[in-house]
Amino acid sequence: MPEPWNLKRARAIAAAQRRAGATAVPLLAALAAAFGRLGEEAVDLLVETLGVDRFSARGLMLFHRDVREHAGQPHAIRVCRGERCRARGCEALGDRIAMRLGVPWYGRSADGRWSFVPVYCQGMCDHGPTACVDDIPFPRLDAIGADGLVDLMEAIDRDHGG
């Protein structure tokens, strides 16, 4: 059962996650596991912990709400289209992933296994361009990495039945 929001406890969770090398998504998952719903109070913690602005922190919160939670849902592939990732070629990488999967931006594959959407900051701005598959981050992608990402996810999906 989630506990009520407690800033001191939230800071302790955030500090432990950061010491373990966690990026935004694992940090948000740990906070959600402890407190359940994450509200506006978590925005200030993200600003403090990750060093992002409030706009980016709110974007991260929206992103977290979309993370795949149940088996059977499509794998969610999210390519960051924030300014820093855009400057590093995220559009071409996203187009490459879309072509490989046969899924347009904002689309879902014909078999329902993949959804492909852009996001506008995943909290890894210094490591762009980035993508996340479900809640797994893939920083510093290039064309070879994008192809490997698709190959890996197709293999996992095939081996584990989605």
Secondary structure by P-SEA (a helix, b strand, c coil): ccccccaaaaaaaaaaaaaacccaaaaaaaaaaacccccaaaaaaaaaaccccaaaaaaaaaaaaaccccccccbbbbbbccaaaaaacaaaaaaaaaaaaccccccccccccbbbbcccccccccccccccccccccccccaaaaaaaaaaaaaaaaaacc
